[in-house]
Amino acid sequence: MINYIIKRIAHAAIVLAVVSVVIFCLTTYIGDPVNMMVSEKASAGTRELVRQQLGLNEPLPVQYWIFLKNVMNGQFGHSYTYKIPVIGLILERLPATLEMVAVSIVLAVVIAIPLGVFAGAFPKRGISRIIMASSLFGASLPTFFVGMMLILIFAVNLGWLPSSGRGPSSVVMGVRLSINDPAGIRYMILPALTLAFANLAMLIRLTRAGMMEVMRHDFIRFARAKGVSERDVMFKHALKNALIPVVTVFGMEIGSLIAFTTVTETIFAWPGLGKLLMDSIYASDRPVIVVYLLLTAVLFVVLNFIVDMLYTIIDPRIDLR
Amino acid sequence: MPSRAETRGPSNPSMLSRIAASEFTRDFLSNPSAVAGAIIIVFALLVVLIGPHVVPQNPYDLKEINLADAYKPPIGFAGSSLKFPLGTDNQGRDILSSLVYGCRISLFIGIVGVLISCVVGTTLGLVSGYYGGKLDSLIMRIADIELSFPSILIALFMMSVFGRGIDKLLIALTAVSWVVYARTVRGDTLGVKAKEYVEAARVIGLPDRIILVRHVLPNVTTSIIVLSTLNVGGFILAEATLSFLGVGVPVTRPSLGLLVKNGFDVLFSGYWWVAVFPGLFIMVLIFGINLLGDFLKDELNPRLK
C-alpha cells in the first residue's frame, strides 16, 4: 500500500511538472498584459519600462524558472487587473465556487440515485422507460441553455428567484458562505440546479446500469427469499454493490463539474473561480490564469487519488497493488 | 454484430438489397428512438443543404437587413410580421435565417472536427498498438495526462491562447478528442495484432503500412463508428459552449452557440425569442445525434447482443 502511494505521488509530480510547463508557456501568448497596465496614450518608452518591470523581456525559460522559484517560496504573483496577490484573490473566490459545487452535487445525488435505482430494479416498467428517455434528453441539454431557461422562467417571467450575483452571505468559521442565510439560498438555487443538471443524466444512467448488473446476482434472490423488504433489498443490498462504477465516474466528473462552473458562473454572474477565470481570460490577466489552472491541475491529481482510495473502502476485494 | 454488408465496399452488386435485408436494418427500423434520431439528423442536413436557398434573408448580407425591423417578436405575438416567423434580433436579422446559417457552421465544425480527430486519433492508436515500445508509452502518457483534465477546460484554455476562429476551434477540439480514439483503437489493435492473419501477412513480407490499413484497420472500425457518432454531438455541444463563453467562433460567423449568447445579452429586456430558438435547435439536434449514437452503441457492441 505504501509503495503504491509513493508511486502515485511520483507520478503526480511528473504530471504536474509537465502541465505547469505547458500552461506557463502557452499563457505567454494570451493577449498583451501591457495594454491592460498602461493608458492607451502611453509612450513606447513607458510600455518598454512596464515590460521590463513585469520581466516580460526575459527569455521564456528564465521567466519560467523565476516563476517556479517564486511558487516554491509561496509567491504566486500579483493580478494585473486587481493589483493584489493572485493567491488571495483565488482564496477569496474559492468558497463561492465550492459552495455551489457542493450544493449541486447534493441536488444531483438526491434526485438521480432514487431514479436510477428504480429504473435499474424494474427496467421493464413504463416509468423506468420514461426516466431513461428523459435522462438521454437531459444529457442533450447544453448547460448554458438550461441556465438560460431557468432564468427566463423563474427570474424573468415568474419573478420568484434572483438571477445574478451571490446575494447576502455571512462568515462561518472565517469562510464567507451564503448557504446559511435564507436570502442567500434563494440566490443559490438556480445556479446550483443548472450545474446539477449537467450530471443528472449521467448519474441516473450509471446507477441504473449498476443496479441492473447487481439485481441478477444470487444474493439478491437470497435476500428476497429470506424475507427482506423490497426497499431494503434495493437500497441496502443492491445499491451498495452498484455504487462502485458510480463513485468512479462521478469522482472524475467532479472535475468537469468544476470546469462547468465557468459556464454557470458566467451566466449567473456568480462571483466564484469560474467567473474569475473567464474575466482573467478576457483581460489577459496571465498570473491569475496560470495559478488558477495550476491549482486546478493539483486538485485533479488529488481527486483522482481519492477516488482510487475510495474503491478500497467501498469494495475491500479491490487490491490497489 | 452488423451484417457483413456494412463492412464491404460498394463493389458488391447486391449490396443495397443485402443492407435492406440485414439484421442491422431490421433492428434499426424496430427501434423508434433510433429512427427518430435519424430523422432529426436528416432534417438538420436538409436544413444545411437547402435551407439557405429557402429562407427569406441572408443574415450576413447587410443590404438585406433593415434596422427598422429590430426585435420583431415571433408569429403569434403582438407586433409580429409574417416576413419573420421566428422574430428578429437587435440588428433586424431574421432569426429563422440566422438559425439556418448558424446550423451550417455548427454542423460543419461537428462533422469536420470529428473527421479530423478520428483520423489523427485512429492513426496514433494504430501506430501505438501495432509498434508498441517507446512511441506507444509516449502517446499513451500524453493521453493519460489529457484525460485527467476536463476536456472543456483544456479547449477553453487553448482558445484563449489562439483567439477566436473556426480553424482554431477545430484544432482545439481535435487536441482534446483524439485521445478517446487513440485509446480505443490502440486497445482493439492489440487484440487484432495477435491474430493469425496479421502474422501471416507479416510472414509473406507485406509492409507494415499495408498490414495496418488493409488488415488491422477494417477490424477496428466498429468502435470508431460508434465513437464518431456520439462525438459529433459532443463537438457541437463543446463548440456551442465555447462560443457562448465568447472564445469560440468569430462574431462574423455566428454558430448556434453564439446566437444563443447574443440572445442571452438581451434576455432581460424581454426579447426571449432571440436566444430561445437557437437554444432549442441545438437541443433537438444533439438529442437526435445521441438517440442514434445510443442505438449504434448497443447494436454494434457484440457483448450486449
Contacts between the chains, C-beta under 8 A, distances in Angstrom:
chain1	res1	chain2	res2	distance
A	15	B	144	7.9
A	15	B	145	5.6
A	15	B	148	7.0
A	18	B	145	6.4
A	19	B	145	6.7
A	23	B	157	7.4
A	26	B	157	7.1
A	26	B	158	7.5
A	26	B	161	4.9
A	27	B	161	7.2
A	29	B	161	5.0
A	30	B	160	5.6
A	30	B	161	5.5
A	133	B	33	7.4
A	136	B	287	7.3
A	136	B	290	5.8
A	136	B	291	6.9
A	136	B	294	6.5
A	137	B	287	5.8
A	139	B	290	6.3
A	140	B	233	7.3
A	140	B	283	5.8
A	140	B	286	4.2
A	140	B	287	3.9
A	140	B	290	5.3
A	141	B	283	5.7
A	142	B	237	5.6
A	142	B	240	5.5
A	142	B	241	6.2
A	142	B	244	7.7
A	142	B	257	7.6
A	142	B	279	7.4
A	142	B	282	5.9
A	142	B	283	7.1
A	142	B	286	7.5
A	143	B	241	6.9
A	144	B	240	7.5
A	144	B	241	6.4
A	144	B	244	4.6
A	144	B	257	7.8
A	144	B	260	6.6
A	144	B	261	7.9
A	144	B	264	7.6
A	145	B	260	6.7
A	145	B	279	4.2
A	145	B	282	6.7
A	145	B	283	6.2
A	148	B	260	7.0
A	148	B	264	5.6
A	148	B	267	6.6
A	148	B	275	6.0
A	148	B	276	7.9
A	148	B	279	6.4
A	149	B	276	7.6
A	149	B	279	7.3
A	151	B	267	6.7
A	152	B	267	6.3
A	152	B	272	5.7
A	152	B	276	7.2
A	156	B	267	6.7
A	156	B	268	6.4
A	156	B	270	7.4
A	156	B	272	7.4
A	163	B	268	7.9
A	255	B	148	7.9
A	255	B	149	6.9
A	255	B	150	4.9
A	256	B	150	3.9
A	256	B	151	8.0
A	256	B	152	6.7
A	256	B	153	8.0
A	258	B	150	7.3
A	259	B	150	3.8
A	259	B	152	5.0
A	259	B	153	4.1
A	259	B	156	7.7
A	260	B	150	7.9
A	260	B	152	7.0
A	262	B	153	7.6
A	262	B	156	6.7
A	262	B	245	6.7
A	263	B	241	6.2
A	263	B	244	7.1
A	263	B	245	6.7
A	266	B	245	6.2
A	267	B	264	7.4
A	278	B	245	6.3
A	278	B	246	7.9
A	281	B	156	7.7
A	281	B	160	4.3
A	281	B	247	6.9
A	282	B	246	7.3
A	289	B	157	7.8
A	289	B	160	7.4
A	293	B	153	7.8
A	293	B	157	6.4
A	296	B	149	7.6
A	296	B	153	7.0
A	297	B	149	7.0
A	300	B	148	5.5
A	300	B	149	5.9
A	301	B	148	7.0
A	304	B	148	6.0
